[in-house]
Amino acid sequence: MTIDLPPLTAPAKRSLSIDGHATSVSLEDAFWRAAAEAAAARGMSRAQLIAAVDHARPAEVGLATAIRLFLLAEARGGRLDRPAEAD
C-alpha cells in the first residue's frame, strides 16, 4: 500500500520573544504557515499566538509539541479527543 505525502520539509528554527525572553522553536514549514494562518484568524501575530500556546501548555510538554498539537486541534475543529482507531 502506498500513500501520497504532502511536501515534506525539515524543521526550521525561528527566533521569537515570549514575555521579553528570546527563544527559538523548530517547526516544519507547514506548521509555520498554519501558525501564521491561525494567528491571522485571531487578529494577532504569530509570535503572540505562540506565546499564548506557551502560557497554556503544561510544563512537561515542549513548546514545539504544544504548537503542533494546537494546530492539529485547529485543523480538526478544536478536537483532539477522538479515540485512536485500532489497526
PDB file of N, CA, C and O in Angstrom:
ATOM      1  N   MET A   1       0.837  -1.171   0.000  1.00  0.00           N
ATOM      2  CA  MET A   1       0.000   0.000   0.000  1.00  0.00           C
ATOM      3  C   MET A   1       0.889   1.243   0.000  1.00  0.00           C
ATOM      4  O   MET A   1       1.848   1.325   0.767  1.00  0.00           O
ATOM      5  N   THR A   2       0.580   2.172  -0.829  1.00  0.00           N
ATOM      6  CA  THR A   2       1.321   3.428  -0.856  1.00  0.00           C
ATOM      7  C   THR A   2       0.383   4.574  -0.524  1.00  0.00           C
ATOM      8  O   THR A   2      -0.823   4.502  -0.763  1.00  0.00           O
ATOM      9  N   ILE A   3       0.950   5.615   0.024  1.00  0.00           N
ATOM     10  CA  ILE A   3       0.175   6.815   0.330  1.00  0.00           C
ATOM     11  C   ILE A   3       0.885   8.016  -0.273  1.00  0.00           C
ATOM     12  O   ILE A   3       2.106   8.023  -0.432  1.00  0.00           O
ATOM     13  N   ASP A   4       0.109   9.016  -0.599  1.00  0.00           N
ATOM     14  CA  ASP A   4       0.679  10.258  -1.110  1.00  0.00           C
ATOM     15  C   ASP A   4       0.935  11.191   0.061  1.00  0.00           C
ATOM     16  O   ASP A   4       0.025  11.502   0.830  1.00  0.00           O
ATOM     17  N   LEU A   5       2.157  11.627   0.191  1.00  0.00           N
ATOM     18  CA  LEU A   5       2.523  12.545   1.262  1.00  0.00           C
ATOM     19  C   LEU A   5       2.503  13.977   0.750  1.00  0.00           C
ATOM     20  O   LEU A   5       2.771  14.225  -0.425  1.00  0.00           O
ATOM     21  N   PRO A   6       2.188  14.914   1.627  1.00  0.00           N
ATOM     22  CA  PRO A   6       2.314  16.318   1.228  1.00  0.00           C
ATOM     23  C   PRO A   6       3.792  16.664   1.127  1.00  0.00           C
ATOM     24  O   PRO A   6       4.635  15.871   1.544  1.00  0.00           O
ATOM     25  N   PRO A   7       4.123  17.825   0.584  1.00  0.00           N
ATOM     26  CA  PRO A   7       5.539  18.218   0.556  1.00  0.00           C
ATOM     27  C   PRO A   7       6.119  18.198   1.975  1.00  0.00           C
ATOM     28  O   PRO A   7       5.536  18.767   2.898  1.00  0.00           O
ATOM     29  N   LEU A   8       7.246  17.552   2.135  1.00  0.00           N
ATOM     30  CA  LEU A   8       7.873  17.418   3.451  1.00  0.00           C
ATOM     31  C   LEU A   8       9.120  18.289   3.516  1.00  0.00           C
ATOM     32  O   LEU A   8       9.915  18.335   2.577  1.00  0.00           O
ATOM     33  N   THR A   9       9.276  18.976   4.642  1.00  0.00           N
ATOM     34  CA  THR A   9      10.458  19.796   4.867  1.00  0.00           C
ATOM     35  C   THR A   9      11.030  19.468   6.238  1.00  0.00           C
ATOM     36  O   THR A   9      10.316  19.036   7.142  1.00  0.00           O
ATOM     37  N   ALA A  10      12.304  19.680   6.367  1.00  0.00           N
ATOM     38  CA  ALA A  10      12.933  19.529   7.681  1.00  0.00           C
ATOM     39  C   ALA A  10      12.489  20.695   8.560  1.00  0.00           C
ATOM     40  O   ALA A  10      12.146  21.759   8.046  1.00  0.00           O
ATOM     41  N   PRO A  11      12.490  20.506   9.875  1.00  0.00           N
ATOM     42  CA  PRO A  11      12.128  21.615  10.754  1.00  0.00           C
ATOM     43  C   PRO A  11      13.050  22.820  10.546  1.00  0.00           C
ATOM     44  O   PRO A  11      14.254  22.674  10.335  1.00  0.00           O
ATOM     45  N   ALA A  12      12.456  24.002  10.611  1.00  0.00           N
ATOM     46  CA  ALA A  12      13.207  25.257  10.515  1.00  0.00           C
ATOM     47  C   ALA A  12      13.127  25.963  11.859  1.00  0.00           C
ATOM     48  O   ALA A  12      12.043  26.142  12.413  1.00  0.00           O
ATOM     49  N   LYS A  13      14.281  26.360  12.380  1.00  0.00           N
ATOM     50  CA  LYS A  13      14.335  27.045  13.670  1.00  0.00           C
ATOM     51  C   LYS A  13      14.131  28.540  13.451  1.00  0.00           C
ATOM     52  O   LYS A  13      14.790  29.153  12.611  1.00  0.00           O
ATOM     53  N   ARG A  14      13.214  29.110  14.214  1.00  0.00           N
ATOM     54  CA  ARG A  14      12.971  30.553  14.149  1.00  0.00           C
ATOM     55  C   ARG A  14      13.039  31.117  15.567  1.00  0.00           C
ATOM     56  O   ARG A  14      12.631  30.478  16.537  1.00  0.00           O
ATOM     57  N   SER A  15      13.563  32.324  15.650  1.00  0.00           N
ATOM     58  CA  SER A  15      13.690  33.009  16.942  1.00  0.00           C
ATOM     59  C   SER A  15      12.491  33.905  17.151  1.00  0.00           C
ATOM     60  O   SER A  15      11.973  34.507  16.210  1.00  0.00           O
ATOM     61  N   LEU A  16      12.057  33.985  18.397  1.00  0.00           N
ATOM     62  CA  LEU A  16      10.981  34.883  18.764  1.00  0.00           C
ATOM     63  C   LEU A  16      11.123  35.247  20.231  1.00  0.00           C
ATOM     64  O   LEU A  16      11.931  34.668  20.956  1.00  0.00           O
ATOM     65  N   SER A  17      10.332  36.204  20.648  1.00  0.00           N
ATOM     66  CA  SER A  17      10.369  36.667  22.028  1.00  0.00           C
ATOM     67  C   SER A  17       9.051  36.337  22.704  1.00  0.00           C
ATOM     68  O   SER A  17       7.981  36.640  22.177  1.00  0.00           O
ATOM     69  N   ILE A  18       9.132  35.715  23.872  1.00  0.00           N
ATOM     70  CA  ILE A  18       7.961  35.416  24.684  1.00  0.00           C
ATOM     71  C   ILE A  18       8.155  36.109  26.021  1.00  0.00           C
ATOM     72  O   ILE A  18       9.073  35.788  26.777  1.00  0.00           O
ATOM     73  N   ASP A  19       7.287  37.054  26.298  1.00  0.00           N
ATOM     74  CA  ASP A  19       7.380  37.840  27.538  1.00  0.00           C
ATOM     75  C   ASP A  19       8.752  38.484  27.706  1.00  0.00           C
ATOM     76  O   ASP A  19       9.287  38.547  28.813  1.00  0.00           O
ATOM     77  N   GLY A  20       9.310  38.954  26.612  1.00  0.00           N
ATOM     78  CA  GLY A  20      10.594  39.628  26.657  1.00  0.00           C
ATOM     79  C   GLY A  20      11.801  38.705  26.698  1.00  0.00           C
ATOM     80  O   GLY A  20      12.937  39.175  26.772  1.00  0.00           O
ATOM     81  N   HIS A  21      11.570  37.404  26.650  1.00  0.00           N
ATOM     82  CA  HIS A  21      12.671  36.436  26.672  1.00  0.00           C
ATOM     83  C   HIS A  21      12.840  35.827  25.294  1.00  0.00           C
ATOM     84  O   HIS A  21      11.884  35.318  24.709  1.00  0.00           O
ATOM     85  N   ALA A  22      14.058  35.880  24.777  1.00  0.00           N
ATOM     86  CA  ALA A  22      14.340  35.298  23.468  1.00  0.00           C
ATOM     87  C   ALA A  22      14.310  33.779  23.564  1.00  0.00           C
ATOM     88  O   ALA A  22      14.835  33.193  24.510  1.00  0.00           O
ATOM     89  N   THR A  23      13.693  33.157  22.580  1.00  0.00           N
ATOM     90  CA  THR A  23      13.669  31.702  22.496  1.00  0.00           C
ATOM     91  C   THR A  23      13.634  31.330  21.028  1.00  0.00           C
ATOM     92  O   THR A  23      13.470  32.193  20.166  1.00  0.00           O
ATOM     93  N   SER A  24      13.786  30.067  20.748  1.00  0.00           N
ATOM     94  CA  SER A  24      13.669  29.608  19.368  1.00  0.00           C
ATOM     95  C   SER A  24      12.831  28.342  19.353  1.00  0.00           C
ATOM     96  O   SER A  24      12.795  27.582  20.320  1.00  0.00           O
ATOM     97  N   VAL A  25      12.159  28.138  18.231  1.00  0.00           N
ATOM     98  CA  VAL A  25      11.282  26.982  18.057  1.00  0.00           C
ATOM     99  C   VAL A  25      11.582  26.379  16.694  1.00  0.00           C
ATOM    100  O   VAL A  25      11.757  27.102  15.713  1.00  0.00           O
ATOM    101  N   SER A  26      11.641  25.070  16.635  1.00  0.00           N
ATOM    102  CA  SER A  26      11.847  24.361  15.376  1.00  0.00           C
ATOM    103  C   SER A  26      10.547  23.684  14.962  1.00  0.00           C
ATOM    104  O   SER A  26      10.030  22.821  15.671  1.00  0.00           O
ATOM    105  N   LEU A  27      10.022  24.088  13.801  1.00  0.00           N
ATOM    106  CA  LEU A  27       8.810  23.502  13.236  1.00  0.00           C
ATOM    107  C   LEU A  27       8.990  23.330  11.737  1.00  0.00           C
ATOM    108  O   LEU A  27       9.777  24.041  11.112  1.00  0.00           O
ATOM    109  N   GLU A  28       8.268  22.393  11.172  1.00  0.00           N
ATOM    110  CA  GLU A  28       8.250  22.217   9.732  1.00  0.00           C
ATOM    111  C   GLU A  28       7.497  23.392   9.108  1.00  0.00           C
ATOM    112  O   GLU A  28       6.661  24.024   9.754  1.00  0.00           O
ATOM    113  N   ASP A  29       7.810  23.673   7.833  1.00  0.00           N
ATOM    114  CA  ASP A  29       7.225  24.816   7.140  1.00  0.00           C
ATOM    115  C   ASP A  29       5.701  24.797   7.173  1.00  0.00           C
ATOM    116  O   ASP A  29       5.079  25.847   7.335  1.00  0.00           O
ATOM    117  N   ALA A  30       5.093  23.636   7.026  1.00  0.00           N
ATOM    118  CA  ALA A  30       3.629  23.553   7.055  1.00  0.00           C
ATOM    119  C   ALA A  30       3.076  24.058   8.385  1.00  0.00           C
ATOM    120  O   ALA A  30       2.021  24.693   8.414  1.00  0.00           O
ATOM    121  N   PHE A  31       3.775  23.783   9.483  1.00  0.00           N
ATOM    122  CA  PHE A  31       3.321  24.259  10.792  1.00  0.00           C
ATOM    123  C   PHE A  31       3.546  25.752  10.954  1.00  0.00           C
ATOM    124  O   PHE A  31       2.727  26.437  11.568  1.00  0.00           O
ATOM    125  N   TRP A  32       4.660  26.274  10.404  1.00  0.00           N
ATOM    126  CA  TRP A  32       4.869  27.724  10.459  1.00  0.00           C
ATOM    127  C   TRP A  32       3.756  28.441   9.696  1.00  0.00           C
ATOM    128  O   TRP A  32       3.236  29.457  10.156  1.00  0.00           O
ATOM    129  N   ARG A  33       3.392  27.907   8.524  1.00  0.00           N
ATOM    130  CA  ARG A  33       2.305  28.517   7.745  1.00  0.00           C
ATOM    131  C   ARG A  33       0.979  28.415   8.480  1.00  0.00           C
ATOM    132  O   ARG A  33       0.221  29.384   8.531  1.00  0.00           O
ATOM    133  N   ALA A  34       0.691  27.249   9.052  1.00  0.00           N
ATOM    134  CA  ALA A  34      -0.559  27.059   9.780  1.00  0.00           C
ATOM    135  C   ALA A  34      -0.626  27.976  11.001  1.00  0.00           C
ATOM    136  O   ALA A  34      -1.695  28.491  11.328  1.00  0.00           O
ATOM    137  N   ALA A  35       0.491  28.181  11.668  1.00  0.00           N
ATOM    138  CA  ALA A  35       0.527  29.086  12.822  1.00  0.00           C
ATOM    139  C   ALA A  35       0.244  30.517  12.383  1.00  0.00           C
ATOM    140  O   ALA A  35      -0.471  31.246  13.070  1.00  0.00           O
ATOM    141  N   ALA A  36       0.797  30.921  11.252  1.00  0.00           N
ATOM    142  CA  ALA A  36       0.538  32.268  10.744  1.00  0.00           C
ATOM    143  C   ALA A  36      -0.940  32.439  10.404  1.00  0.00           C
ATOM    144  O   ALA A  36      -1.528  33.482  10.688  1.00  0.00           O
ATOM    145  N   GLU A  37      -1.540  31.418   9.797  1.00  0.00           N
ATOM    146  CA  GLU A  37      -2.967  31.480   9.453  1.00  0.00           C
ATOM    147  C   GLU A  37      -3.834  31.523  10.703  1.00  0.00           C
ATOM    148  O   GLU A  37      -4.783  32.305  10.772  1.00  0.00           O
ATOM    149  N   ALA A  38      -3.518  30.690  11.692  1.00  0.00           N
ATOM    150  CA  ALA A  38      -4.295  30.670  12.935  1.00  0.00           C
ATOM    151  C   ALA A  38      -4.170  31.998  13.668  1.00  0.00           C
ATOM    152  O   ALA A  38      -5.142  32.489  14.243  1.00  0.00           O
ATOM    153  N   ALA A  39      -2.983  32.575  13.648  1.00  0.00           N
ATOM    154  CA  ALA A  39      -2.775  33.878  14.299  1.00  0.00           C
ATOM    155  C   ALA A  39      -3.569  34.962  13.583  1.00  0.00           C
ATOM    156  O   ALA A  39      -4.233  35.774  14.229  1.00  0.00           O
ATOM    157  N   ALA A  40      -3.506  34.982  12.261  1.00  0.00           N
ATOM    158  CA  ALA A  40      -4.224  35.995  11.492  1.00  0.00           C
ATOM    159  C   ALA A  40      -5.730  35.897  11.732  1.00  0.00           C
ATOM    160  O   ALA A  40      -6.417  36.916  11.807  1.00  0.00           O
ATOM    161  N   ALA A  41      -6.240  34.676  11.851  1.00  0.00           N
ATOM    162  CA  ALA A  41      -7.666  34.483  12.106  1.00  0.00           C
ATOM    163  C   ALA A  41      -8.083  35.055  13.456  1.00  0.00           C
ATOM    164  O   ALA A  41      -9.249  35.394  13.657  1.00  0.00           O
ATOM    165  N   ARG A  42      -7.133  35.162  14.376  1.00  0.00           N
ATOM    166  CA  ARG A  42      -7.401  35.713  15.712  1.00  0.00           C
ATOM    167  C   ARG A  42      -6.988  37.180  15.835  1.00  0.00           C
ATOM    168  O   ARG A  42      -7.132  37.786  16.896  1.00  0.00           O
ATOM    169  N   GLY A  43      -6.473  37.744  14.742  1.00  0.00           N
ATOM    170  CA  GLY A  43      -6.045  39.138  14.773  1.00  0.00           C
ATOM    171  C   GLY A  43      -4.806  39.377  15.607  1.00  0.00           C
ATOM    172  O   GLY A  43      -4.661  40.423  16.239  1.00  0.00           O
ATOM    173  N   MET A  44      -3.906  38.395  15.608  1.00  0.00           N
ATOM    174  CA  MET A  44      -2.661  38.530  16.369  1.00  0.00           C
ATOM    175  C   MET A  44      -1.490  38.106  15.513  1.00  0.00           C
ATOM    176  O   MET A  44      -1.668  37.521  14.445  1.00  0.00           O
ATOM    177  N   SER A  45      -0.306  38.398  15.978  1.00  0.00           N
ATOM    178  CA  SER A  45       0.890  37.961  15.268  1.00  0.00           C
ATOM    179  C   SER A  45       1.160  36.488  15.591  1.00  0.00           C
ATOM    180  O   SER A  45       0.625  35.932  16.550  1.00  0.00           O
ATOM    181  N   ARG A  46       1.994  35.885  14.772  1.00  0.00           N
ATOM    182  CA  ARG A  46       2.387  34.501  15.028  1.00  0.00           C
ATOM    183  C   ARG A  46       3.098  34.399  16.367  1.00  0.00           C
ATOM    184  O   ARG A  46       2.882  33.439  17.107  1.00  0.00           O
ATOM    185  N   ALA A  47       3.943  35.371  16.691  1.00  0.00           N
ATOM    186  CA  ALA A  47       4.648  35.350  17.980  1.00  0.00           C
ATOM    187  C   ALA A  47       3.664  35.438  19.144  1.00  0.00           C
ATOM    188  O   ALA A  47       3.859  34.774  20.163  1.00  0.00           O
ATOM    189  N   GLN A  48       2.616  36.242  19.010  1.00  0.00           N
ATOM    190  CA  GLN A  48       1.607  36.342  20.071  1.00  0.00           C
ATOM    191  C   GLN A  48       0.859  35.021  20.244  1.00  0.00           C
ATOM    192  O   GLN A  48       0.580  34.601  21.367  1.00  0.00           O
ATOM    193  N   LEU A  49       0.537  34.371  19.130  1.00  0.00           N
ATOM    194  CA  LEU A  49      -0.137  33.073  19.209  1.00  0.00           C
ATOM    195  C   LEU A  49       0.755  32.052  19.894  1.00  0.00           C
ATOM    196  O   LEU A  49       0.299  31.304  20.759  1.00  0.00           O
ATOM    197  N   ILE A  50       2.023  32.020  19.511  1.00  0.00           N
ATOM    198  CA  ILE A  50       2.949  31.066  20.117  1.00  0.00           C
ATOM    199  C   ILE A  50       3.114  31.358  21.609  1.00  0.00           C
ATOM    200  O   ILE A  50       3.212  30.428  22.409  1.00  0.00           O
ATOM    201  N   ALA A  51       3.145  32.623  21.989  1.00  0.00           N
ATOM    202  CA  ALA A  51       3.217  32.970  23.407  1.00  0.00           C
ATOM    203  C   ALA A  51       1.976  32.474  24.143  1.00  0.00           C
ATOM    204  O   ALA A  51       2.082  31.985  25.268  1.00  0.00           O
ATOM    205  N   ALA A  52       0.806  32.592  23.527  1.00  0.00           N
ATOM    206  CA  ALA A  52      -0.430  32.114  24.156  1.00  0.00           C
ATOM    207  C   ALA A  52      -0.388  30.597  24.339  1.00  0.00           C
ATOM    208  O   ALA A  52      -0.809  30.084  25.375  1.00  0.00           O
ATOM    209  N   VAL A  53       0.118  29.881  23.336  1.00  0.00           N
ATOM    210  CA  VAL A  53       0.269  28.427  23.455  1.00  0.00           C
ATOM    211  C   VAL A  53       1.256  28.115  24.571  1.00  0.00           C
ATOM    212  O   VAL A  53       1.025  27.205  25.368  1.00  0.00           O
ATOM    213  N   ASP A  54       2.350  28.859  24.635  1.00  0.00           N
ATOM    214  CA  ASP A  54       3.364  28.645  25.673  1.00  0.00           C
ATOM    215  C   ASP A  54       2.768  28.806  27.064  1.00  0.00           C
ATOM    216  O   ASP A  54       3.052  28.007  27.957  1.00  0.00           O
ATOM    217  N   HIS A  55       1.946  29.829  27.254  1.00  0.00           N
ATOM    218  CA  HIS A  55       1.332  30.072  28.571  1.00  0.00           C
ATOM    219  C   HIS A  55       0.314  28.987  28.939  1.00  0.00           C
ATOM    220  O   HIS A  55       0.109  28.702  30.119  1.00  0.00           O
ATOM    221  N   ALA A  56      -0.322  28.385  27.931  1.00  0.00           N
ATOM    222  CA  ALA A  56      -1.379  27.407  28.197  1.00  0.00           C
ATOM    223  C   ALA A  56      -0.864  25.974  28.342  1.00  0.00           C
ATOM    224  O   ALA A  56      -1.573  25.114  28.866  1.00  0.00           O
ATOM    225  N   ARG A  57       0.347  25.712  27.887  1.00  0.00           N
ATOM    226  CA  ARG A  57       0.831  24.314  27.882  1.00  0.00           C
ATOM    227  C   ARG A  57       1.306  23.872  29.258  1.00  0.00           C
ATOM    228  O   ARG A  57       1.789  24.682  30.050  1.00  0.00           O
ATOM    229  N   PRO A  58       1.164  22.572  29.536  1.00  0.00           N
ATOM    230  CA  PRO A  58       1.738  22.032  30.767  1.00  0.00           C
ATOM    231  C   PRO A  58       3.271  22.073  30.679  1.00  0.00           C
ATOM    232  O   PRO A  58       3.832  21.978  29.587  1.00  0.00           O
ATOM    233  N   ALA A  59       3.923  22.209  31.791  1.00  0.00           N
ATOM    234  CA  ALA A  59       5.384  22.323  31.826  1.00  0.00           C
ATOM    235  C   ALA A  59       6.087  21.115  31.220  1.00  0.00           C
ATOM    236  O   ALA A  59       7.182  21.250  30.676  1.00  0.00           O
ATOM    237  N   GLU A  60       5.478  19.943  31.305  1.00  0.00           N
ATOM    238  CA  GLU A  60       6.131  18.732  30.801  1.00  0.00           C
ATOM    239  C   GLU A  60       5.993  18.548  29.286  1.00  0.00           C
ATOM    240  O   GLU A  60       6.557  17.611  28.723  1.00  0.00           O
ATOM    241  N   VAL A  61       5.253  19.428  28.635  1.00  0.00           N
ATOM    242  CA  VAL A  61       5.079  19.347  27.180  1.00  0.00           C
ATOM    243  C   VAL A  61       5.931  20.435  26.532  1.00  0.00           C
ATOM    244  O   VAL A  61       5.808  21.612  26.871  1.00  0.00           O
ATOM    245  N   GLY A  62       6.783  20.041  25.610  1.00  0.00           N
ATOM    246  CA  GLY A  62       7.641  21.004  24.924  1.00  0.00           C
ATOM    247  C   GLY A  62       6.826  21.986  24.087  1.00  0.00           C
ATOM    248  O   GLY A  62       5.707  21.694  23.666  1.00  0.00           O
ATOM    249  N   LEU A  63       7.413  23.147  23.859  1.00  0.00           N
ATOM    250  CA  LEU A  63       6.705  24.197  23.127  1.00  0.00           C
ATOM    251  C   LEU A  63       6.388  23.773  21.694  1.00  0.00           C
ATOM    252  O   LEU A  63       5.266  23.982  21.233  1.00  0.00           O
ATOM    253  N   ALA A  64       7.339  23.190  20.985  1.00  0.00           N
ATOM    254  CA  ALA A  64       7.078  22.769  19.603  1.00  0.00           C
ATOM    255  C   ALA A  64       5.948  21.730  19.558  1.00  0.00           C
ATOM    256  O   ALA A  64       5.085  21.788  18.682  1.00  0.00           O
ATOM    257  N   THR A  65       5.954  20.797  20.491  1.00  0.00           N
ATOM    258  CA  THR A  65       4.889  19.794  20.562  1.00  0.00           C
ATOM    259  C   THR A  65       3.549  20.459  20.832  1.00  0.00           C
ATOM    260  O   THR A  65       2.552  20.128  20.189  1.00  0.00           O
ATOM    261  N   ALA A  66       3.514  21.386  21.769  1.00  0.00           N
ATOM    262  CA  ALA A  66       2.265  22.085  22.090  1.00  0.00           C
ATOM    263  C   ALA A  66       1.739  22.855  20.882  1.00  0.00           C
ATOM    264  O   ALA A  66       0.534  22.876  20.634  1.00  0.00           O
ATOM    265  N   ILE A  67       2.631  23.482  20.136  1.00  0.00           N
ATOM    266  CA  ILE A  67       2.211  24.220  18.936  1.00  0.00           C
ATOM    267  C   ILE A  67       1.627  23.257  17.910  1.00  0.00           C
ATOM    268  O   ILE A  67       0.556  23.512  17.358  1.00  0.00           O
ATOM    269  N   ARG A  68       2.319  22.158  17.653  1.00  0.00           N
ATOM    270  CA  ARG A  68       1.826  21.187  16.677  1.00  0.00           C
ATOM    271  C   ARG A  68       0.465  20.630  17.084  1.00  0.00           C
ATOM    272  O   ARG A  68      -0.438  20.526  16.255  1.00  0.00           O
ATOM    273  N   LEU A  69       0.317  20.276  18.351  1.00  0.00           N
ATOM    274  CA  LEU A  69      -0.962  19.721  18.816  1.00  0.00           C
ATOM    275  C   LEU A  69      -2.071  20.768  18.781  1.00  0.00           C
ATOM    276  O   LEU A  69      -3.215  20.440  18.462  1.00  0.00           O
ATOM    277  N   PHE A  70      -1.754  22.016  19.103  1.00  0.00           N
ATOM    278  CA  PHE A  70      -2.734  23.093  18.987  1.00  0.00           C
ATOM    279  C   PHE A  70      -3.203  23.223  17.543  1.00  0.00           C
ATOM    280  O   PHE A  70      -4.402  23.318  17.281  1.00  0.00           O
ATOM    281  N   LEU A  71      -2.257  23.228  16.607  1.00  0.00           N
ATOM    282  CA  LEU A  71      -2.614  23.384  15.196  1.00  0.00           C
ATOM    283  C   LEU A  71      -3.376  22.172  14.668  1.00  0.00           C
ATOM    284  O   LEU A  71      -4.259  22.321  13.823  1.00  0.00           O
ATOM    285  N   LEU A  72      -3.050  20.984  15.148  1.00  0.00           N
ATOM    286  CA  LEU A  72      -3.814  19.793  14.776  1.00  0.00           C
ATOM    287  C   LEU A  72      -5.248  19.910  15.281  1.00  0.00           C
ATOM    288  O   LEU A  72      -6.194  19.593  14.558  1.00  0.00           O
ATOM    289  N   ALA A  73      -5.406  20.364  16.517  1.00  0.00           N
ATOM    290  CA  ALA A  73      -6.748  20.557  17.068  1.00  0.00           C
ATOM    291  C   ALA A  73      -7.514  21.593  16.249  1.00  0.00           C
ATOM    292  O   ALA A  73      -8.708  21.428  15.997  1.00  0.00           O
ATOM    293  N   GLU A  74      -6.831  22.657  15.836  1.00  0.00           N
ATOM    294  CA  GLU A  74      -7.454  23.675  14.995  1.00  0.00           C
ATOM    295  C   GLU A  74      -7.955  23.046  13.690  1.00  0.00           C
ATOM    296  O   GLU A  74      -9.077  23.310  13.258  1.00  0.00           O
ATOM    297  N   ALA A  75      -7.125  22.225  13.077  1.00  0.00           N
ATOM    298  CA  ALA A  75      -7.485  21.590  11.810  1.00  0.00           C
ATOM    299  C   ALA A  75      -8.656  20.628  11.978  1.00  0.00           C
ATOM    300  O   ALA A  75      -9.426  20.405  11.044  1.00  0.00           O
ATOM    301  N   ARG A  76      -8.781  20.067  13.165  1.00  0.00           N
ATOM    302  CA  ARG A  76      -9.864  19.131  13.457  1.00  0.00           C
ATOM    303  C   ARG A  76     -11.069  19.826  14.082  1.00  0.00           C
ATOM    304  O   ARG A  76     -11.932  19.166  14.663  1.00  0.00           O
ATOM    305  N   GLY A  77     -11.134  21.114  13.972  1.00  0.00           N
ATOM    306  CA  GLY A  77     -12.261  21.836  14.544  1.00  0.00           C
ATOM    307  C   GLY A  77     -12.211  21.919  16.052  1.00  0.00           C
ATOM    308  O   GLY A  77     -13.252  21.968  16.707  1.00  0.00           O
ATOM    309  N   GLY A  78     -10.999  21.935  16.617  1.00  0.00           N
ATOM    310  CA  GLY A  78     -10.835  22.077  18.063  1.00  0.00           C
ATOM    311  C   GLY A  78     -10.846  20.774  18.832  1.00  0.00           C
ATOM    312  O   GLY A  78     -10.840  20.782  20.063  1.00  0.00           O
ATOM    313  N   ARG A  79     -10.863  19.650  18.123  1.00  0.00           N
ATOM    314  CA  ARG A  79     -10.971  18.366  18.809  1.00  0.00           C
ATOM    315  C   ARG A  79      -9.713  17.526  18.637  1.00  0.00           C
ATOM    316  O   ARG A  79      -9.249  17.298  17.520  1.00  0.00           O
ATOM    317  N   LEU A  80      -9.183  17.079  19.739  1.00  0.00           N
ATOM    318  CA  LEU A  80      -8.090  16.090  19.723  1.00  0.00           C
ATOM    319  C   LEU A  80      -8.476  14.846  20.503  1.00  0.00           C
ATOM    320  O   LEU A  80      -7.669  13.928  20.649  1.00  0.00           O
ATOM    321  N   ASP A  81      -9.700  14.809  21.002  1.00  0.00           N
ATOM    322  CA  ASP A  81     -10.103  13.734  21.898  1.00  0.00           C
ATOM    323  C   ASP A  81     -10.742  12.554  21.175  1.00  0.00           C
ATOM    324  O   ASP A  81     -11.372  11.714  21.818  1.00  0.00           O
ATOM    325  N   ARG A  82     -10.597  12.471  19.869  1.00  0.00           N
ATOM    326  CA  ARG A  82     -11.134  11.323  19.147  1.00  0.00           C
ATOM    327  C   ARG A  82     -10.344  10.075  19.531  1.00  0.00           C
ATOM    328  O   ARG A  82      -9.116  10.120  19.614  1.00  0.00           O
ATOM    329  N   PRO A  83     -11.034   8.968  19.763  1.00  0.00           N
ATOM    330  CA  PRO A  83     -10.290   7.760  20.101  1.00  0.00           C
ATOM    331  C   PRO A  83      -9.474   7.277  18.917  1.00  0.00           C
ATOM    332  O   PRO A  83      -9.887   7.414  17.765  1.00  0.00           O
ATOM    333  N   ALA A  84      -8.318   6.714  19.207  1.00  0.00           N
ATOM    334  CA  ALA A  84      -7.475   6.159  18.148  1.00  0.00           C
ATOM    335  C   ALA A  84      -8.150   4.931  17.564  1.00  0.00           C
ATOM    336  O   ALA A  84      -8.747   4.131  18.285  1.00  0.00           O
ATOM    337  N   GLU A  85      -8.049   4.794  16.261  1.00  0.00           N
ATOM    338  CA  GLU A  85      -8.634   3.624  15.612  1.00  0.00           C
ATOM    339  C   GLU A  85      -7.688   2.451  15.729  1.00  0.00           C
ATOM    340  O   GLU A  85      -6.471   2.612  15.643  1.00  0.00           O
ATOM    341  N   ALA A  86      -8.243   1.280  15.921  1.00  0.00           N
ATOM    342  CA  ALA A  86      -7.434   0.081  16.034  1.00  0.00           C
ATOM    343  C   ALA A  86      -6.864  -0.295  14.670  1.00  0.00           C
ATOM    344  O   ALA A  86      -7.512  -0.118  13.638  1.00  0.00           O
ATOM    345  N   ASP A  87      -5.637  -0.818  14.687  1.00  0.00           N
ATOM    346  CA  ASP A  87      -5.016  -1.262  13.428  1.00  0.00           C
ATOM    347  C   ASP A  87      -5.531  -2.614  13.039  1.00  0.00           C
ATOM    348  O   ASP A  87      -5.127  -3.155  12.009  1.00  0.00           O
TER     349      ASP A  87
END
